[in-house]
């Protein structure tokens, strides 16, 4: 059985067909998923899905690339994180991919937002779901400054170098791989996957984006996370069942949940 550790079921491509998505998950052997919050405005819908479906948990946070919507403060994040079925803070982090003519110095608002999320993780004890794009150096530096071993979490949809992976692992974080791992031009990422220890990886879809081969170009679904697991199994020379069980156990340990499918 598999767990999709990161998907967006409230995004328009999937929100209107959640029941079908859940049925597809069951048919594919995907027994649970973490649906991710990207804005405070979105949280109630994300949380409602987690409350309504035993297969789902959710997070609370504001994506680093979100502008023009409610800005999170520590008190709000902590209060929402204490609701039932909320098991993570994020997704949060830094994203310098679209500067829109701004300098890195002008992205201080993103760095401060990230710090607020880290402080919420410290206060609640929940893991962070970290997004980093074109910003790995600052992402790692802020985690070291604010976390200092007091926070745990996952670098989701990992696309960085071996060096960044090692630094994240050294900080105690997990590394999560998405359908990108199956893309033809992702050999460097496959090298990273070969090296990440068995107790330190997760699998995800980042649905509705990044559909894995052989579905590339289509709307992604949590039901397709086994394709990511199959690629990791091939890279590590292990049975698919081993990758399924290990990634599920890693998910359970990181997020403090019991999916009820593996022996204790």
C-alpha positions as CSV (number, residue, x, y, z in Angstrom):
1,X,0.0,0.0,0.0
2,X,1.1,3.5,-0.8
3,X,0.8,7.0,0.7
4,X,0.9,10.2,-1.4
5,X,2.7,12.6,0.9
6,X,1.9,15.8,-1.1
7,X,-1.1,16.6,-3.3
8,X,-3.5,19.5,-3.8
9,X,-7.1,18.2,-3.9
10,X,-8.7,21.6,-3.5
11,X,-7.1,22.9,-6.8
12,X,-9.7,23.3,-9.6
13,X,-8.4,20.4,-11.6
14,X,-9.3,17.9,-8.8
15,X,-11.7,19.6,-6.3
16,X,-14.8,18.8,-8.3
17,X,-14.0,15.2,-8.6
18,X,-12.6,14.2,-5.2
19,X,-14.8,11.1,-4.8
20,X,-13.5,9.8,-8.2
21,X,-10.0,10.6,-7.1
22,X,-10.4,8.7,-3.9
23,X,-11.9,5.7,-5.8
24,X,-8.9,5.7,-8.2
25,X,-6.6,5.8,-5.2
26,X,-8.2,2.8,-3.7
27,X,-8.0,0.9,-7.0
28,X,-4.3,1.7,-7.3
29,X,-3.4,0.6,-3.7
30,X,-2.9,4.2,-2.5
31,X,-4.6,4.1,0.9
32,X,-3.9,7.7,2.1
33,X,-2.8,11.2,1.1
34,X,-1.7,14.5,2.6
35,X,-3.6,17.3,0.9
36,X,-1.7,20.5,1.2
37,X,-2.8,24.1,2.1
38,X,-1.2,26.9,0.1
39,X,-3.2,30.0,1.3
40,X,-5.1,30.8,4.5
41,X,-8.2,31.5,2.3
42,X,-7.9,27.8,1.1
43,X,-7.5,26.3,4.5
44,X,-11.2,25.7,5.4
45,X,-11.7,23.8,2.1
46,X,-8.5,21.7,2.6
47,X,-9.5,21.0,6.2
48,X,-13.0,20.0,5.3
49,X,-11.7,17.3,2.9
50,X,-9.5,15.9,5.7
51,X,-12.4,15.8,8.1
52,X,-14.7,14.2,5.6
53,X,-12.5,11.4,4.3
54,X,-10.5,9.0,6.5
55,X,-8.0,8.6,3.7
56,X,-6.9,12.2,4.0
57,X,-4.9,14.4,6.3
58,X,-4.1,18.1,5.7
59,X,-1.6,20.9,6.4
60,X,-1.8,24.6,7.1
61,X,0.4,27.2,5.5
62,X,1.0,29.8,2.8
63,X,3.0,28.9,-0.2
64,X,6.1,31.1,-0.6
65,X,5.1,32.2,-4.1
66,X,1.7,33.5,-3.0
67,X,1.1,37.3,-3.0
68,X,-1.9,39.5,-2.6
69,X,-3.7,37.2,0.0
70,X,-3.8,37.0,3.8
71,X,-0.4,37.0,5.3
72,X,0.1,34.3,8.0
73,X,1.0,35.2,11.6
74,X,2.3,32.8,14.2
75,X,-0.9,32.9,16.3
76,X,-3.1,32.0,13.3
77,X,-0.9,29.2,12.1
78,X,-0.6,27.6,15.6
79,X,-4.4,27.8,16.2
80,X,-5.3,26.2,12.8
81,X,-2.5,23.6,13.2
82,X,-4.2,22.4,16.4
83,X,-7.3,21.3,14.6
84,X,-8.1,17.6,14.1
85,X,-6.5,16.0,11.0
86,X,-3.9,18.8,10.6
87,X,-0.5,17.1,10.7
88,X,1.9,19.5,9.1
89,X,2.9,23.2,8.7
90,X,3.3,24.3,5.1
91,X,3.9,24.2,2.4
92,X,6.4,26.9,3.1
93,X,9.9,27.8,2.1
94,X,11.4,30.1,-0.5
95,X,10.9,30.5,-4.2
96,X,13.1,32.9,-6.2
97,X,12.2,31.6,-9.6
98,X,9.9,34.4,-10.5
99,X,11.5,37.6,-9.1
100,X,9.5,39.8,-11.6
101,X,12.4,42.3,-11.7
102,X,13.0,42.4,-8.0
103,X,16.3,41.8,-6.3
104,X,16.9,39.0,-3.8
105,X,17.1,41.7,-1.1
106,X,13.5,42.7,-2.0
107,X,12.4,39.1,-1.3
108,X,12.7,39.6,2.5
109,X,9.0,39.3,2.8
110,X,9.3,35.7,1.7
111,X,12.1,35.0,4.1
112,X,10.1,36.5,7.0
113,X,7.1,34.4,6.0
114,X,9.3,31.3,6.1
115,X,10.5,32.2,9.6
116,X,7.0,32.5,10.8
117,X,6.2,29.0,9.6
118,X,9.3,27.5,11.2
119,X,8.4,29.1,14.5
120,X,4.9,27.6,14.2
121,X,6.4,24.2,13.6
122,X,8.6,24.7,16.7
123,X,5.6,25.7,18.8
124,X,3.3,22.9,17.7
125,X,5.8,20.2,17.2
126,X,4.5,19.5,13.7
127,X,6.8,18.8,10.7
128,X,7.4,21.4,8.0
129,X,6.6,20.8,4.3
130,X,9.4,22.8,2.6
131,X,9.3,24.2,-0.9
132,X,12.5,25.5,-2.3
133,X,13.1,26.7,-5.9
134,X,16.1,28.7,-7.0
135,X,16.7,29.4,-3.3
136,X,18.4,26.5,-1.7
137,X,21.2,28.4,0.0
138,X,18.8,30.8,1.8
139,X,16.3,28.0,2.5
140,X,19.0,26.0,4.3
141,X,20.5,29.0,6.1
142,X,17.1,30.0,7.5
143,X,16.3,26.5,8.6
144,X,19.7,26.4,10.5
145,X,19.1,29.8,12.1
146,X,15.5,29.2,13.1
147,X,15.3,25.5,13.5
148,X,18.6,24.5,15.0
149,X,17.5,20.9,15.3
150,X,14.2,21.8,16.9
151,X,12.1,21.2,13.7
152,X,11.7,18.3,11.4
153,X,10.0,17.9,8.1
154,X,10.4,17.2,4.4
155,X,11.9,18.9,1.3
156,X,9.0,18.1,-1.0
157,X,9.2,17.6,-4.7
158,X,12.9,17.5,-4.5
159,X,14.8,18.8,-7.6
160,X,18.0,20.1,-6.1
161,X,21.6,18.7,-6.1
162,X,23.3,16.0,-4.1
163,X,24.9,18.7,-1.9
164,X,21.5,20.2,-1.1
165,X,20.1,16.8,-0.3
166,X,23.0,16.0,2.0
167,X,22.5,19.3,3.8
168,X,18.8,18.7,4.2
169,X,19.4,15.2,5.5
170,X,22.0,16.6,7.9
171,X,19.3,18.9,9.3
172,X,17.1,15.8,9.9
173,X,14.7,16.3,7.0
174,X,13.2,13.8,4.7
175,X,13.5,14.0,0.9
176,X,10.3,13.5,-1.1
177,X,10.4,12.5,-4.8
178,X,7.7,13.2,-7.3
179,X,6.9,12.2,-10.9
180,X,9.9,14.3,-12.0
181,X,12.0,11.3,-11.1
182,X,10.5,9.5,-14.1
183,X,11.2,12.2,-16.6
184,X,13.8,11.5,-19.3
185,X,16.0,14.5,-18.4
186,X,16.1,13.8,-14.6
187,X,19.2,11.6,-14.4
188,X,20.9,13.9,-11.8
189,X,17.8,13.6,-9.7
190,X,17.8,9.8,-10.1
191,X,21.4,9.9,-8.8
192,X,20.1,11.7,-5.7
193,X,17.4,9.1,-5.2
194,X,19.9,6.3,-5.3
195,X,21.8,7.9,-2.5
196,X,19.0,8.9,-0.1
197,X,18.9,6.4,2.8
198,X,15.9,4.1,3.0
199,X,14.6,5.6,6.2
200,X,14.8,9.2,4.8
201,X,12.6,9.3,1.7
202,X,8.9,9.9,0.9
203,X,6.9,9.7,-2.4
204,X,4.4,12.2,-3.7
205,X,2.5,13.3,-6.8
206,X,2.2,17.1,-6.2
207,X,-1.1,16.6,-8.0
208,X,-2.6,18.0,-10.1
209,X,0.9,18.8,-11.5
210,X,3.9,16.7,-12.7
211,X,2.2,13.5,-13.8
212,X,4.7,10.7,-14.0
213,X,5.6,8.8,-17.1
214,X,3.6,7.1,-18.6
215,X,0.9,9.8,-17.9
216,X,3.1,12.9,-18.4
217,X,1.2,15.8,-19.7
218,X,-2.1,14.8,-18.1
219,X,-3.7,16.0,-14.9
220,X,-1.9,14.2,-12.1
221,X,-3.6,12.2,-9.4
222,X,-2.6,10.6,-6.1
223,X,-3.5,7.2,-7.8
224,X,-0.3,7.6,-9.8
225,X,2.2,7.8,-6.9
226,X,3.0,4.0,-7.4
227,X,4.9,5.1,-10.6
228,X,7.2,7.2,-8.4
229,X,7.7,4.2,-6.1
230,X,8.4,1.9,-9.0
231,X,11.1,4.2,-10.3
232,X,12.8,4.3,-6.8
233,X,12.5,0.5,-6.6
234,X,14.3,0.2,-9.9
235,X,17.0,2.7,-8.9
236,X,17.7,0.9,-5.7
237,X,17.3,-2.6,-7.0
238,X,14.6,-3.5,-4.5
239,X,11.0,-5.0,-4.8
240,X,8.2,-2.4,-5.2
241,X,6.6,-3.8,-2.1
242,X,9.7,-2.8,-0.1
243,X,9.5,0.7,-1.4
244,X,5.8,0.9,-0.7
245,X,6.1,-0.3,2.9
246,X,9.2,1.8,3.7
247,X,7.8,5.0,2.3
248,X,4.6,4.5,4.1
249,X,6.4,3.8,7.4
250,X,8.6,6.9,6.8
251,X,5.4,9.0,6.3
252,X,3.8,7.6,9.5
253,X,6.9,8.3,11.6
254,X,7.4,11.8,10.3
255,X,3.8,13.0,10.6
256,X,2.9,11.0,13.7
257,X,0.0,9.1,12.2
258,X,-1.0,5.5,12.0
259,X,-2.4,4.5,8.6
260,X,-3.4,1.1,10.0
261,X,-2.0,-0.9,7.1
262,X,1.5,-2.0,8.3
263,X,2.4,-4.2,11.2
264,X,3.8,-2.4,14.3
